[in-house]
Amino acid sequence: MDIFKIIGVGFIGLIISVILKEYRREYVIYISIIAGAIIIFMCFDELNNIINLLTNLADKSGSNSYFILLLLKITGIAILTEYAINICKDAGENAIASKIDLGGKVLIISISVPIISKLLETITKIM
Amino acid sequence: MDIDLLFKIAAIGILVAVLNQVLLRAGRDDQAMMTTLAGVVIVLSLVISEISELFTSVRTMFNL
């Protein structure tokens, strides 16, 4: 993964979408989807290293390794929803973007319910 | 999952645009519509396969 490659892919996608904007307007959306997917794929191997590091740390700490897994889930959901939201906003569909945003938030909150309950337990224990 | 996919979609887009103009000038409006739909179908199948690949890899990585 190299920052120059990422910027290169981004600029190539930008140029192609500007060219296609005047001929076929709907292809701009396909180009932005594919360029986003390519760049996310580029970041995957670095992301893998980070995730392995996190899981190793979690296994060592033992007790709260379950929460690290939840955090990973939440980051995964956040990455995908942010990707979809910005594509919808580029296309001008703010209503759809806000609905995807709502869905993402609801899912993240529903996943983090056990964390919140565990936190409250520890707090009450301390009191 | 590399850059030539972008060029493939750009090529299909420009090809459909050119074909559309040619067919419109020749007076065959229905065939122009057909080529547009064909272009949309082809590009959509490409995009959907890429998106499914992206979603499966994210799912396996973050074990969603």
N, CA and C atoms of all chains as a GROMACS GRO file, in nm:
protein
  573
    1MET      N    1   0.088  -0.119   0.000
    1MET     CA    2   0.000   0.000   0.000
    1MET      C    3   0.091   0.123   0.000
    2ASP      N    4   0.063   0.212  -0.094
    2ASP     CA    5   0.152   0.325  -0.112
    2ASP      C    6   0.065   0.446  -0.137
    3ILE      N    7   0.096   0.555  -0.068
    3ILE     CA    8   0.007   0.670  -0.076
    3ILE      C    9   0.002   0.723  -0.219
    4PHE      N   10   0.112   0.707  -0.293
    4PHE     CA   11   0.111   0.760  -0.430
    4PHE      C   12   0.014   0.679  -0.515
    5LYS      N   13   0.011   0.547  -0.492
    5LYS     CA   14  -0.082   0.465  -0.570
    5LYS      C   15  -0.225   0.506  -0.540
    6ILE      N   16  -0.253   0.529  -0.412
    6ILE     CA   17  -0.392   0.565  -0.376
    6ILE      C   18  -0.430   0.696  -0.441
    7ILE      N   19  -0.339   0.796  -0.432
    7ILE     CA   20  -0.372   0.927  -0.493
    7ILE      C   21  -0.384   0.910  -0.643
    8GLY      N   22  -0.299   0.823  -0.701
    8GLY     CA   23  -0.306   0.801  -0.846
    8GLY      C   24  -0.441   0.746  -0.887
    9VAL      N   25  -0.486   0.641  -0.814
    9VAL     CA   26  -0.617   0.583  -0.848
    9VAL      C   27  -0.726   0.688  -0.832
   10GLY      N   28  -0.716   0.768  -0.725
   10GLY     CA   29  -0.818   0.870  -0.703
   10GLY      C   30  -0.822   0.970  -0.817
   11PHE      N   31  -0.704   1.015  -0.862
   11PHE     CA   32  -0.703   1.115  -0.969
   11PHE      C   33  -0.751   1.056  -1.101
   12ILE      N   34  -0.710   0.928  -1.128
   12ILE     CA   35  -0.755   0.866  -1.253
   12ILE      C   36  -0.908   0.857  -1.252
   13GLY      N   37  -0.964   0.814  -1.138
   13GLY     CA   38  -1.110   0.807  -1.129
   13GLY      C   39  -1.173   0.943  -1.148
   14LEU      N   40  -1.107   1.046  -1.090
   14LEU     CA   41  -1.161   1.182  -1.101
   14LEU      C   42  -1.165   1.225  -1.247
   15ILE      N   43  -1.052   1.202  -1.318
   15ILE     CA   44  -1.044   1.248  -1.457
   15ILE      C   45  -1.148   1.177  -1.542
   16ILE      N   46  -1.158   1.043  -1.522
   16ILE     CA   47  -1.254   0.966  -1.602
   16ILE      C   48  -1.395   1.013  -1.573
   17SER      N   49  -1.425   1.041  -1.446
   17SER     CA   50  -1.564   1.081  -1.416
   17SER      C   51  -1.592   1.219  -1.475
   18VAL      N   52  -1.491   1.307  -1.479
   18VAL     CA   53  -1.515   1.439  -1.539
   18VAL      C   54  -1.539   1.423  -1.688
   19ILE      N   55  -1.460   1.335  -1.753
   19ILE     CA   56  -1.480   1.314  -1.897
   19ILE      C   57  -1.618   1.259  -1.924
   20LEU      N   58  -1.658   1.159  -1.843
   20LEU     CA   59  -1.784   1.091  -1.871
   20LEU      C   60  -1.903   1.176  -1.831
   21LYS      N   61  -1.879   1.281  -1.748
   21LYS     CA   62  -1.994   1.355  -1.695
   21LYS      C   63  -2.074   1.418  -1.807
   22GLU      N   64  -2.007   1.462  -1.914
   22GLU     CA   65  -2.085   1.535  -2.016
   22GLU      C   66  -2.151   1.438  -2.112
   23TYR      N   67  -2.091   1.315  -2.130
   23TYR     CA   68  -2.151   1.222  -2.226
   23TYR      C   69  -2.262   1.143  -2.160
   24ARG      N   70  -2.224   1.060  -2.061
   24ARG     CA   71  -2.325   0.976  -1.995
   24ARG      C   72  -2.320   1.010  -1.846
   25ARG      N   73  -2.425   1.080  -1.797
   25ARG     CA   74  -2.416   1.128  -1.659
   25ARG      C   75  -2.415   1.014  -1.560
   26GLU      N   76  -2.485   0.902  -1.589
   26GLU     CA   77  -2.500   0.801  -1.484
   26GLU      C   78  -2.372   0.721  -1.463
   27TYR      N   79  -2.276   0.727  -1.560
   27TYR     CA   80  -2.154   0.646  -1.542
   27TYR      C   81  -2.065   0.705  -1.434
   28VAL      N   82  -2.087   0.833  -1.398
   28VAL     CA   83  -2.003   0.894  -1.294
   28VAL      C   84  -2.020   0.816  -1.164
   29ILE      N   85  -2.144   0.768  -1.138
   29ILE     CA   86  -2.167   0.695  -1.013
   29ILE      C   87  -2.090   0.563  -1.015
   30TYR      N   88  -2.092   0.492  -1.131
   30TYR     CA   89  -2.020   0.365  -1.137
   30TYR      C   90  -1.871   0.388  -1.112
   31ILE      N   91  -1.817   0.494  -1.174
   31ILE     CA   92  -1.674   0.521  -1.159
   31ILE      C   93  -1.641   0.548  -1.013
   32SER      N   94  -1.727   0.626  -0.943
   32SER     CA   95  -1.693   0.658  -0.803
   32SER      C   96  -1.703   0.533  -0.716
   33ILE      N   97  -1.803   0.445  -0.747
   33ILE     CA   98  -1.814   0.322  -0.668
   33ILE      C   99  -1.689   0.237  -0.688
   34ILE      N  100  -1.649   0.220  -0.814
   34ILE     CA  101  -1.536   0.130  -0.842
   34ILE      C  102  -1.406   0.190  -0.788
   35ALA      N  103  -1.388   0.321  -0.803
   35ALA     CA  104  -1.264   0.381  -0.753
   35ALA      C  105  -1.257   0.366  -0.601
   36GLY      N  106  -1.371   0.388  -0.533
   36GLY     CA  107  -1.371   0.371  -0.387
   36GLY      C  108  -1.338   0.229  -0.349
   37ALA      N  109  -1.396   0.133  -0.423
   37ALA     CA  110  -1.371  -0.008  -0.389
   37ALA      C  111  -1.224  -0.041  -0.410
   38ILE      N  112  -1.166   0.009  -0.520
   38ILE     CA  113  -1.024  -0.022  -0.547
   38ILE      C  114  -0.938   0.032  -0.434
   39ILE      N  115  -0.965   0.156  -0.390
   39ILE     CA  116  -0.880   0.215  -0.288
   39ILE      C  117  -0.896   0.140  -0.156
   40ILE      N  118  -1.020   0.099  -0.124
   40ILE     CA  119  -1.040   0.024   0.001
   40ILE      C  120  -0.964  -0.108  -0.009
   41PHE      N  121  -0.970  -0.173  -0.128
   41PHE     CA  122  -0.897  -0.299  -0.140
   41PHE      C  123  -0.748  -0.278  -0.121
   42MET      N  124  -0.699  -0.161  -0.169
   42MET     CA  125  -0.556  -0.134  -0.154
   42MET      C  126  -0.518  -0.128  -0.007
   43CYS      N  127  -0.611  -0.074   0.078
   43CYS     CA  128  -0.575  -0.056   0.218
   43CYS      C  129  -0.590  -0.184   0.296
   44PHE      N  130  -0.637  -0.294   0.231
   44PHE     CA  131  -0.678  -0.410   0.310
   44PHE      C  132  -0.561  -0.479   0.378
   45ASP      N  133  -0.446  -0.491   0.307
   45ASP     CA  134  -0.340  -0.572   0.372
   45ASP      C  135  -0.285  -0.497   0.494
   46GLU      N  136  -0.276  -0.362   0.485
   46GLU     CA  137  -0.232  -0.290   0.606
   46GLU      C  138  -0.336  -0.306   0.716
   47LEU      N  139  -0.461  -0.301   0.675
   47LEU     CA  140  -0.569  -0.314   0.774
   47LEU      C  141  -0.560  -0.450   0.843
   48ASN      N  142  -0.522  -0.553   0.762
   48ASN     CA  143  -0.510  -0.686   0.820
   48ASN      C  144  -0.405  -0.688   0.930
   49ASN      N  145  -0.291  -0.623   0.903
   49ASN     CA  146  -0.186  -0.622   1.006
   49ASN      C  147  -0.238  -0.557   1.134
   50ILE      N  148  -0.308  -0.445   1.118
   50ILE     CA  149  -0.357  -0.374   1.237
   50ILE      C  150  -0.452  -0.464   1.314
   51ILE      N  151  -0.540  -0.533   1.239
   51ILE     CA  152  -0.641  -0.616   1.307
   51ILE      C  153  -0.572  -0.730   1.380
   52ASN      N  154  -0.471  -0.792   1.314
   52ASN     CA  155  -0.402  -0.903   1.382
   52ASN      C  156  -0.335  -0.852   1.509
   53LEU      N  157  -0.273  -0.732   1.501
   53LEU     CA  158  -0.209  -0.675   1.621
   53LEU      C  159  -0.312  -0.660   1.731
   54LEU      N  160  -0.430  -0.605   1.695
   54LEU     CA  161  -0.533  -0.582   1.797
   54LEU      C  162  -0.578  -0.713   1.859
   55THR      N  163  -0.601  -0.813   1.773
   55THR     CA  164  -0.652  -0.940   1.829
   55THR      C  165  -0.545  -1.003   1.918
   56ASN      N  166  -0.416  -0.992   1.880
   56ASN     CA  167  -0.313  -1.049   1.968
   56ASN      C  168  -0.316  -0.979   2.103
   57LEU      N  169  -0.324  -0.844   2.100
   57LEU     CA  170  -0.328  -0.772   2.227
   57LEU      C  171  -0.448  -0.818   2.308
   58ALA      N  172  -0.561  -0.836   2.239
   58ALA     CA  173  -0.683  -0.874   2.311
   58ALA      C  174  -0.663  -1.012   2.374
   59ASP      N  175  -0.605  -1.106   2.297
   59ASP     CA  176  -0.590  -1.242   2.355
   59ASP      C  177  -0.500  -1.234   2.477
   60LYS      N  178  -0.391  -1.154   2.467
   60LYS     CA  179  -0.300  -1.146   2.583
   60LYS      C  180  -0.378  -1.095   2.703
   61SER      N  181  -0.457  -0.986   2.682
   61SER     CA  182  -0.522  -0.928   2.801
   61SER      C  183  -0.627  -1.024   2.855
   62GLY      N  184  -0.684  -1.112   2.766
   62GLY     CA  185  -0.766  -1.221   2.816
   62GLY      C  186  -0.906  -1.176   2.851
   63SER      N  187  -0.920  -1.090   2.952
   63SER     CA  188  -1.056  -1.071   3.006
   63SER      C  189  -1.144  -1.006   2.902
   64ASN      N  190  -1.104  -0.888   2.851
   64ASN     CA  191  -1.200  -0.816   2.765
   64ASN      C  192  -1.167  -0.834   2.618
   65SER      N  193  -1.126  -0.958   2.578
   65SER     CA  194  -1.096  -0.975   2.435
   65SER      C  195  -1.225  -0.967   2.355
   66TYR      N  196  -1.340  -0.997   2.420
   66TYR     CA  197  -1.467  -0.994   2.347
   66TYR      C  198  -1.496  -0.853   2.299
   67PHE      N  199  -1.458  -0.752   2.380
   67PHE     CA  200  -1.491  -0.613   2.341
   67PHE      C  201  -1.409  -0.570   2.221
   68ILE      N  202  -1.285  -0.620   2.210
   68ILE     CA  203  -1.205  -0.583   2.093
   68ILE      C  204  -1.275  -0.632   1.967
   69LEU      N  205  -1.333  -0.753   1.974
   69LEU     CA  206  -1.404  -0.805   1.855
   69LEU      C  207  -1.521  -0.713   1.822
   70LEU      N  208  -1.594  -0.668   1.927
   70LEU     CA  209  -1.707  -0.577   1.901
   70LEU      C  210  -1.655  -0.448   1.837
   71LEU      N  211  -1.542  -0.399   1.889
   71LEU     CA  212  -1.488  -0.274   1.831
   71LEU      C  213  -1.455  -0.295   1.684
   72LEU      N  214  -1.400  -0.413   1.650
   72LEU     CA  215  -1.368  -0.439   1.509
   72LEU      C  216  -1.495  -0.439   1.426
   73LYS      N  217  -1.600  -0.502   1.479
   73LYS     CA  218  -1.728  -0.503   1.404
   73LYS      C  219  -1.773  -0.360   1.379
   74ILE      N  220  -1.764  -0.278   1.486
   74ILE     CA  221  -1.815  -0.140   1.473
   74ILE      C  222  -1.734  -0.065   1.369
   75THR      N  223  -1.599  -0.083   1.368
   75THR     CA  224  -1.519  -0.012   1.267
   75THR      C  225  -1.554  -0.062   1.128
   76GLY      N  226  -1.579  -0.194   1.114
   76GLY     CA  227  -1.618  -0.244   0.982
   76GLY      C  228  -1.746  -0.179   0.933
   77ILE      N  229  -1.846  -0.174   1.023
   77ILE     CA  230  -1.973  -0.111   0.984
   77ILE      C  231  -1.950   0.034   0.950
   78ALA      N  232  -1.867   0.102   1.030
   78ALA     CA  233  -1.846   0.246   1.007
   78ALA      C  234  -1.782   0.269   0.871
   79ILE      N  235  -1.682   0.185   0.837
   79ILE     CA  236  -1.614   0.204   0.708
   79ILE      C  237  -1.713   0.189   0.593
   80LEU      N  238  -1.794   0.082   0.599
   80LEU     CA  239  -1.885   0.056   0.486
   80LEU      C  240  -1.993   0.164   0.477
   81THR      N  241  -2.051   0.204   0.593
   81THR     CA  242  -2.158   0.303   0.585
   81THR      C  243  -2.102   0.437   0.536
   82GLU      N  244  -1.982   0.473   0.581
   82GLU     CA  245  -1.926   0.600   0.536
   82GLU      C  246  -1.901   0.595   0.385
   83TYR      N  247  -1.855   0.479   0.336
   83TYR     CA  248  -1.832   0.462   0.191
   83TYR      C  249  -1.963   0.481   0.115
   84ALA      N  250  -2.071   0.416   0.163
   84ALA     CA  251  -2.198   0.424   0.090
   84ALA      C  252  -2.257   0.565   0.100
   85ILE      N  253  -2.243   0.627   0.219
   85ILE     CA  254  -2.305   0.759   0.238
   85ILE      C  255  -2.242   0.860   0.144
   86ASN      N  256  -2.108   0.856   0.132
   86ASN     CA  257  -2.045   0.959   0.048
   86ASN      C  258  -2.077   0.937  -0.098
   87ILE      N  259  -2.093   0.810  -0.139
   87ILE     CA  260  -2.128   0.787  -0.280
   87ILE      C  261  -2.268   0.840  -0.307
   88CYS      N  262  -2.361   0.815  -0.213
   88CYS     CA  263  -2.498   0.868  -0.233
   88CYS      C  264  -2.496   1.020  -0.234
   89LYS      N  265  -2.413   1.080  -0.149
   89LYS     CA  266  -2.410   1.228  -0.146
   89LYS      C  267  -2.352   1.281  -0.277
   90ASP      N  268  -2.249   1.213  -0.330
   90ASP     CA  269  -2.193   1.259  -0.458
   90ASP      C  270  -2.299   1.258  -0.565
   91ALA      N  271  -2.383   1.154  -0.561
   91ALA     CA  272  -2.485   1.145  -0.666
   91ALA      C  273  -2.598   1.243  -0.640
   92GLY      N  274  -2.595   1.313  -0.523
   92GLY     CA  275  -2.698   1.412  -0.498
   92GLY      C  276  -2.816   1.358  -0.421
   93GLU      N  277  -2.809   1.231  -0.380
   93GLU     CA  278  -2.924   1.170  -0.311
   93GLU      C  279  -2.901   1.180  -0.160
   94ASN      N  280  -2.925   1.299  -0.101
   94ASN     CA  281  -2.898   1.313   0.042
   94ASN      C  282  -2.997   1.235   0.127
   95ALA      N  283  -3.120   1.216   0.076
   95ALA     CA  284  -3.218   1.142   0.156
   95ALA      C  285  -3.172   0.998   0.176
   96ILE      N  286  -3.128   0.933   0.066
   96ILE     CA  287  -3.083   0.794   0.080
   96ILE      C  288  -2.961   0.789   0.170
   97ALA      N  289  -2.872   0.888   0.157
   97ALA     CA  290  -2.750   0.889   0.241
   97ALA      C  291  -2.789   0.896   0.388
   98SER      N  292  -2.888   0.979   0.421
   98SER     CA  293  -2.922   0.991   0.564
   98SER      C  294  -2.986   0.863   0.613
   99LYS      N  295  -3.060   0.792   0.526
   99LYS     CA  296  -3.121   0.665   0.572
   99LYS      C  297  -3.013   0.562   0.597
  100ILE      N  298  -2.911   0.557   0.511
  100ILE     CA  299  -2.801   0.461   0.534
  100ILE      C  300  -2.729   0.498   0.662
  101ASP      N  301  -2.714   0.630   0.684
  101ASP     CA  302  -2.649   0.677   0.807
  101ASP      C  303  -2.729   0.630   0.928
  102LEU      N  304  -2.861   0.645   0.921
  102LEU     CA  305  -2.946   0.601   1.032
  102LEU      C  306  -2.928   0.452   1.058
  103GLY      N  307  -2.931   0.373   0.948
  103GLY     CA  308  -2.915   0.228   0.964
  103GLY      C  309  -2.782   0.194   1.029
  104GLY      N  310  -2.676   0.260   0.983
  104GLY     CA  311  -2.544   0.233   1.041
  104GLY      C  312  -2.541   0.265   1.188
  105LYS      N  313  -2.598   0.379   1.225
  105LYS     CA  314  -2.594   0.418   1.367
  105LYS      C  315  -2.672   0.320   1.451
  106VAL      N  316  -2.792   0.279   1.402
  106VAL     CA  317  -2.873   0.186   1.480
  106VAL      C  318  -2.796   0.057   1.501
  107LEU      N  319  -2.730   0.009   1.393
  107LEU     CA  320  -2.657  -0.118   1.407
  107LEU      C  321  -2.542  -0.103   1.506
  108ILE      N  322  -2.472   0.011   1.498
  108ILE     CA  323  -2.356   0.028   1.587
  108ILE      C  324  -2.403   0.032   1.731
  109ILE      N  325  -2.512   0.104   1.757
  109ILE     CA  326  -2.561   0.112   1.895
  109ILE      C  327  -2.606  -0.026   1.942
  110SER      N  328  -2.674  -0.101   1.851
  110SER     CA  329  -2.723  -0.233   1.894
  110SER      C  330  -2.606  -0.325   1.925
  111ILE      N  331  -2.494  -0.308   1.854
  111ILE     CA  332  -2.378  -0.394   1.881
  111ILE      C  333  -2.312  -0.354   2.011
  112SER      N  334  -2.315  -0.223   2.043
  112SER     CA  335  -2.238  -0.178   2.160
  112SER      C  336  -2.321  -0.187   2.288
  113VAL      N  337  -2.440  -0.249   2.281
  113VAL     CA  338  -2.523  -0.259   2.404
  113VAL      C  339  -2.450  -0.339   2.512
  114PRO      N  340  -2.389  -0.457   2.483
  114PRO     CA  341  -2.321  -0.530   2.590
  114PRO      C  342  -2.208  -0.450   2.653
  115ILE      N  343  -2.139  -0.370   2.571
  115ILE     CA  344  -2.029  -0.290   2.628
  115ILE      C  345  -2.085  -0.192   2.730
  116ILE      N  346  -2.195  -0.127   2.691
  116ILE     CA  347  -2.253  -0.026   2.782
  116ILE      C  348  -2.298  -0.092   2.910
  117SER      N  349  -2.364  -0.210   2.898
  117SER     CA  350  -2.414  -0.274   3.021
  117SER      C  351  -2.296  -0.316   3.109
  118LYS      N  352  -2.189  -0.368   3.046
  118LYS     CA  353  -2.072  -0.408   3.128
  118LYS      C  354  -2.015  -0.286   3.197
  119LEU      N  355  -2.009  -0.174   3.123
  119LEU     CA  356  -1.954  -0.051   3.182
  119LEU      C  357  -2.037  -0.012   3.304
  120LEU      N  358  -2.170  -0.014   3.290
  120LEU     CA  359  -2.255   0.028   3.403
  120LEU      C  360  -2.231  -0.066   3.521
  121GLU      N  361  -2.218  -0.197   3.492
  121GLU     CA  362  -2.194  -0.290   3.604
  121GLU      C  363  -2.068  -0.250   3.679
  122THR      N  364  -1.959  -0.228   3.604
  122THR     CA  365  -1.834  -0.198   3.675
  122THR      C  366  -1.849  -0.069   3.755
  123ILE      N  367  -1.922   0.028   3.698
  123ILE     CA  368  -1.938   0.154   3.771
  123ILE      C  369  -2.013   0.130   3.901
  124THR      N  370  -2.124   0.056   3.890
  124THR     CA  371  -2.202   0.034   4.014
  124THR      C  372  -2.118  -0.044   4.114
  125LYS      N  373  -2.032  -0.135   4.062
  125LYS     CA  374  -1.949  -0.213   4.156
  125LYS      C  375  -1.855  -0.118   4.232
  126ILE      N  376  -1.802  -0.021   4.157
  126ILE     CA  377  -1.707   0.070   4.223
  126ILE      C  378  -1.779   0.153   4.329
  127MET      N  379  -1.901   0.196   4.297
  127MET     CA  380  -1.973   0.286   4.390
  127MET      C  381  -1.995   0.220   4.524
  128MET      N  382  -0.905  -0.683  -0.918
  128MET     CA  383  -0.936  -0.565  -0.840
  128MET      C  384  -0.827  -0.460  -0.866
  129ASP      N  385  -0.816  -0.420  -0.989
  129ASP     CA  386  -0.712  -0.322  -1.014
  129ASP      C  387  -0.765  -0.218  -1.112
  130ILE      N  388  -0.674  -0.137  -1.160
  130ILE     CA  389  -0.713  -0.010  -1.219
  130ILE      C  390  -0.780  -0.030  -1.353
  131ASP      N  391  -0.757  -0.146  -1.420
  131ASP     CA  392  -0.809  -0.151  -1.558
  131ASP      C  393  -0.961  -0.162  -1.557
  132LEU      N  394  -1.018  -0.190  -1.441
  132LEU     CA  395  -1.165  -0.194  -1.434
  132LEU      C  396  -1.221  -0.054  -1.460
  133LEU      N  397  -1.151   0.047  -1.404
  133LEU     CA  398  -1.196   0.185  -1.427
  133LEU      C  399  -1.195   0.215  -1.576
  134PHE      N  400  -1.084   0.174  -1.645
  134PHE     CA  401  -1.074   0.205  -1.787
  134PHE      C  402  -1.179   0.128  -1.865
  135LYS      N  403  -1.211   0.005  -1.821
  135LYS     CA  404  -1.313  -0.074  -1.892
  135LYS      C  405  -1.447   0.000  -1.886
  136ILE      N  406  -1.482   0.049  -1.767
  136ILE     CA  407  -1.611   0.117  -1.753
  136ILE      C  408  -1.611   0.245  -1.833
  137ALA      N  409  -1.498   0.317  -1.832
  137ALA     CA  410  -1.491   0.441  -1.910
  137ALA      C  411  -1.509   0.410  -2.058
  138ALA      N  412  -1.445   0.300  -2.104
  138ALA     CA  413  -1.456   0.265  -2.246
  138ALA      C  414  -1.600   0.231  -2.281
  139ILE      N  415  -1.666   0.152  -2.195
  139ILE     CA  416  -1.806   0.118  -2.224
  139ILE      C  417  -1.891   0.244  -2.227
  140GLY      N  418  -1.867   0.336  -2.132
  140GLY     CA  419  -1.947   0.458  -2.129
  140GLY      C  420  -1.932   0.538  -2.256
  141ILE      N  421  -1.807   0.559  -2.299
  141ILE     CA  422  -1.786   0.641  -2.419
  141ILE      C  423  -1.841   0.569  -2.541
  142LEU      N  424  -1.824   0.435  -2.545
  142LEU     CA  425  -1.874   0.358  -2.661
  142LEU      C  426  -2.026   0.373  -2.671
  143VAL      N  427  -2.093   0.362  -2.555
  143VAL     CA  428  -2.240   0.374  -2.558
  143VAL      C  429  -2.279   0.514  -2.602
  144ALA      N  430  -2.205   0.615  -2.553
  144ALA     CA  431  -2.240   0.753  -2.590
  144ALA      C  432  -2.225   0.770  -2.741
  145VAL      N  433  -2.113   0.720  -2.797
  145VAL     CA  434  -2.090   0.737  -2.941
  145VAL      C  435  -2.196   0.662  -3.020
  146LEU      N  436  -2.221   0.536  -2.979
  146LEU     CA  437  -2.322   0.456  -3.052
  146LEU      C  438  -2.456   0.526  -3.047
  147ASN      N  439  -2.487   0.585  -2.932
  147ASN     CA  440  -2.615   0.653  -2.919
  147ASN      C  441  -2.626   0.764  -3.023
  148GLN      N  442  -2.520   0.846  -3.030
  148GLN     CA  443  -2.524   0.958  -3.124
  148GLN      C  444  -2.541   0.905  -3.266
  149VAL      N  445  -2.461   0.802  -3.301
  149VAL     CA  446  -2.466   0.751  -3.439
  149VAL      C  447  -2.606   0.701  -3.470
  150LEU      N  448  -2.662   0.621  -3.378
  150LEU     CA  449  -2.794   0.563  -3.405
  150LEU      C  450  -2.899   0.673  -3.410
  151LEU      N  451  -2.885   0.777  -3.324
  151LEU     CA  452  -2.985   0.885  -3.327
  151LEU      C  453  -2.978   0.957  -3.462
  152ARG      N  454  -2.854   0.982  -3.506
  152ARG     CA  455  -2.844   1.052  -3.637
  152ARG      C  456  -2.906   0.965  -3.744
  153ALA      N  457  -2.889   0.831  -3.734
  153ALA     CA  458  -2.942   0.744  -3.839
  153ALA      C  459  -3.092   0.726  -3.824
  154GLY      N  460  -3.146   0.788  -3.721
  154GLY     CA  461  -3.292   0.784  -3.710
  154GLY      C  462  -3.344   0.661  -3.639
  155ARG      N  463  -3.257   0.570  -3.590
  155ARG     CA  464  -3.305   0.448  -3.523
  155ARG      C  465  -3.305   0.474  -3.372
  156ASP      N  466  -3.408   0.540  -3.322
  156ASP     CA  467  -3.407   0.577  -3.180
  156ASP      C  468  -3.420   0.454  -3.093
  157ASP      N  469  -3.498   0.352  -3.136
  157ASP     CA  470  -3.518   0.237  -3.046
  157ASP      C  471  -3.386   0.164  -3.027
  158GLN      N  472  -3.305   0.152  -3.138
  158GLN     CA  473  -3.179   0.080  -3.120
  158GLN      C  474  -3.084   0.161  -3.031
  159ALA      N  475  -3.096   0.294  -3.037
  159ALA     CA  476  -3.012   0.375  -2.947
  159ALA      C  477  -3.047   0.343  -2.802
  160MET      N  478  -3.178   0.332  -2.775
  160MET     CA  479  -3.219   0.297  -2.639
  160MET      C  480  -3.166   0.160  -2.600
  161MET      N  481  -3.169   0.067  -2.698
  161MET     CA  482  -3.120  -0.069  -2.670
  161MET      C  483  -2.973  -0.066  -2.630
  162THR      N  484  -2.892   0.011  -2.704
  162THR     CA  485  -2.749   0.012  -2.671
  162THR      C  486  -2.728   0.074  -2.533
  163THR      N  487  -2.806   0.179  -2.501
  163THR     CA  488  -2.791   0.237  -2.367
  163THR      C  489  -2.820   0.133  -2.260
  164LEU      N  490  -2.932   0.061  -2.278
  164LEU     CA  491  -2.968  -0.040  -2.177
  164LEU      C  492  -2.861  -0.148  -2.170
  165ALA      N  493  -2.809  -0.189  -2.287
  165ALA     CA  494  -2.705  -0.293  -2.285
  165ALA      C  495  -2.584  -0.244  -2.208
  166GLY      N  496  -2.547  -0.116  -2.232
  166GLY     CA  497  -2.431  -0.062  -2.160
  166GLY      C  498  -2.456  -0.063  -2.011
  167VAL      N  499  -2.577  -0.022  -1.972
  167VAL     CA  500  -2.607  -0.018  -1.829
  167VAL      C  501  -2.598  -0.158  -1.769
  168VAL      N  502  -2.652  -0.258  -1.840
  168VAL     CA  503  -2.652  -0.394  -1.785
  168VAL      C  504  -2.510  -0.444  -1.768
  169ILE      N  505  -2.426  -0.422  -1.870
  169ILE     CA  506  -2.288  -0.473  -1.862
  169ILE      C  507  -2.216  -0.408  -1.746
  170VAL      N  508  -2.223  -0.275  -1.738
  170VAL     CA  509  -2.147  -0.204  -1.635
  170VAL      C  510  -2.202  -0.241  -1.498
  171LEU      N  511  -2.335  -0.257  -1.488
  171LEU     CA  512  -2.392  -0.292  -1.358
  171LEU      C  513  -2.344  -0.429  -1.313
  172SER      N  514  -2.333  -0.525  -1.406
  172SER     CA  515  -2.286  -0.658  -1.364
  172SER      C  516  -2.142  -0.648  -1.316
  173LEU      N  517  -2.058  -0.566  -1.385
  173LEU     CA  518  -1.919  -0.550  -1.339
  173LEU      C  519  -1.918  -0.491  -1.198
  174VAL      N  520  -1.996  -0.384  -1.179
  174VAL     CA  521  -1.992  -0.311  -1.052
  174VAL      C  522  -2.042  -0.400  -0.940
  175ILE      N  523  -2.150  -0.477  -0.970
  175ILE     CA  524  -2.207  -0.559  -0.862
  175ILE      C  525  -2.110  -0.668  -0.821
  176SER      N  526  -2.038  -0.727  -0.920
  176SER     CA  527  -1.942  -0.832  -0.881
  176SER      C  528  -1.831  -0.771  -0.795
  177GLU      N  529  -1.788  -0.649  -0.830
  177GLU     CA  530  -1.683  -0.587  -0.748
  177GLU      C  531  -1.734  -0.557  -0.608
  178ILE      N  532  -1.857  -0.506  -0.601
  178ILE     CA  533  -1.912  -0.470  -0.470
  178ILE      C  534  -1.928  -0.593  -0.383
  179SER      N  535  -1.972  -0.706  -0.444
  179SER     CA  536  -1.990  -0.826  -0.362
  179SER      C  537  -1.855  -0.875  -0.313
  180GLU      N  538  -1.752  -0.861  -0.399
  180GLU     CA  539  -1.618  -0.903  -0.356
  180GLU      C  540  -1.573  -0.816  -0.239
  181LEU      N  541  -1.598  -0.683  -0.250
  181LEU     CA  542  -1.558  -0.593  -0.141
  181LEU      C  543  -1.632  -0.630  -0.013
  182PHE      N  544  -1.762  -0.656  -0.022
  182PHE     CA  545  -1.840  -0.683   0.099
  182PHE      C  546  -1.797  -0.814   0.163
  183THR      N  547  -1.770  -0.919   0.081
  183THR     CA  548  -1.729  -1.046   0.142
  183THR      C  549  -1.593  -1.030   0.210
  184SER      N  550  -1.502  -0.955   0.148
  184SER     CA  551  -1.370  -0.945   0.213
  184SER      C  552  -1.381  -0.862   0.341
  185VAL      N  553  -1.465  -0.757   0.340
  185VAL     CA  554  -1.481  -0.681   0.464
  185VAL      C  555  -1.546  -0.769   0.570
  186ARG      N  556  -1.644  -0.850   0.527
  186ARG     CA  557  -1.711  -0.936   0.626
  186ARG      C  558  -1.611  -1.033   0.688
  187THR      N  559  -1.527  -1.097   0.604
  187THR     CA  560  -1.434  -1.194   0.663
  187THR      C  561  -1.332  -1.122   0.751
  188MET      N  562  -1.294  -1.001   0.713
  188MET     CA  563  -1.188  -0.936   0.791
  188MET      C  564  -1.240  -0.889   0.926
  189PHE      N  565  -1.357  -0.821   0.926
  189PHE     CA  566  -1.408  -0.769   1.052
  189PHE      C  567  -1.504  -0.865   1.119
  190ASN      N  568  -1.513  -0.987   1.072
  190ASN     CA  569  -1.610  -1.092   1.109
  190ASN      C  570  -1.745  -1.031   1.147
  191LEU      N  571  -1.799  -0.958   1.054
  191LEU     CA  572  -1.931  -0.896   1.073
  191LEU      C  573  -2.039  -1.002   1.074
   0.00000   0.00000   0.00000
